[in-house]
Amino acid sequence: MPQPRVRRYYAGALKEAGDLLQPIAAGRWDASLICGDLHELTNGLKSGRLSQQEITLFKSVGAAIEDLAAANLLA
């Protein structure tokens, strides 16, 4: 599977999200692969997918309003 582009809700996700922290600690993944956050994407500061084949992973840390905003963009 190709490496997905990862977005996060906010910078604190790297302090709170075990599903990001554990692979980083194990040396299996690197935080430099995060390509932006929801604010940057929705305000046009960062691009979305660069091709139809690209996979984007959005990492939220539990605030449902951000999940709804992301889902609305994909609808």
N, C-alpha and C positions, 0 to 999 in steps of 0.2 A: 504494500500500500504506500502511496506517495506521502511524504511528510506534509501534514496540514499546516496552513498558516493559522496561527493562534491569536485570538483577540481576547482581551480580558475586560471586565467591567471597569476596574480602576487599579492603580498601582498596588494597592493593599492586597490584591489577590495573591501576590507572591509571598505574603506573610501569613495568609489565612487558608489557602487552598491546598490541602494535603495531596490532592490528585495532581497538582503541579510540583509541590515540594518534594514528594517522595522520589519521582524519577530524576529530579535534579540532584538530590542527595546521592542517588545510586549511580550518577554519571551517565544515565541513559537519555537525558534530554537537557537542553540548555535554554535558559530564560531569554537569551538573545534571539530566539526564534519567535518571540512575541512581536507581532507587527503593528500593534496599536490597541486602542481601547474603544469602547462603544461611543464615547463622546467624540473622539477623533473621526470615527467612521460616519456617524450621523451628521456631523458638521462639515464633511467634505475635506477634512484635514488629512485623512489617510484614505487610500483606495480600498475598495472591496476586492472581490475575486479578480484576478488578472486574466483568467480564462474559464470556460465552461467546465473544464476538467479539474480545476483546482478545488481542493477541499478547504473549508474554513471551519475552525473550531472556535466557538465562543464560550469562554469560561466565566460563569457568573458565580458570585459568592452568596447567593441566597435572597437577593432582593427581587421580588416577582415583577416589579414595574419594569426593570431592565429586560427581563425575559420577554415581557409583552412587547416592549419597543423593538427588540430584535426580531421577534416573530412577525410583527407588523411589516418590517422592512422586507422580509422574505416572502410575504403573502402576495 
